[in-house]
């Protein structure tokens, strides 16, 4: 088995690269723009954001980051994420990232290993 060693990534670099890796195994892959938008949501920090990562406050921040003029742009992306099974409602009806897409909670020196098996 051949191993590929990656560099250490900061928070801003991690999420887009991670989503690109995971994207290849998703039943309904994300587009490049969807990866950028979802990464922006995942990069957000703060207690209010952590409690409701896809709530109004988070949507406003992401909308401003990408220069979207209306809320419908972000709402459309949220709808795409739900349709693709990336976002699901939790027990409290808040949107959360599907457990199949593992996101580390403790960001101190997290090391992820990906293992792919290729067969004919």
C-alpha positions, 0 to 999 in steps of 0.5 A, a space after each residue: 500500500 502506498 501512503 501519501 503524506 499531506 502538509 498541515 492545514 489551517 482551518 481555512 485550507 482544511 474544509 475545502 480540501 476535505 470536502 473535495 476528498 469526501 465528494 468523490 464518495 457522495 451519492 450526489 456529488 457537490 459542485 465546486 461552488 457548493 463546496 466553497 459555500 459549505 466550506 464557508 459555513 464550516 469555517 465559521 466559529 463562535 458560540 452562536 454559530 456552533 449552536 445553529 451553524 446554518 441559522 440566520 446569523 451564519 447565512 448572513 455571514 456567508 452571504 456577505 463573504 460571497 457578495 450575494 445581494 439577496 438571501 435567496 442565493 444562500 437559501 438555494 444552496 441550503 436547499 441543494 445541500 438538503 436535496 443531496 443529503 449533506 444537510 439533515 435536520 436534527 432532533 430540534 429541527 436545526 440543520 446539521 451536517 450528515 454524520 456520513 461526512 465526518 467533521 472533527 469537533 476538536 480541532 487541535 492536531 486532528 489527523 484523518 486517514 483515508 483508505 480506498 480499496 480499488 477492485 476490478 
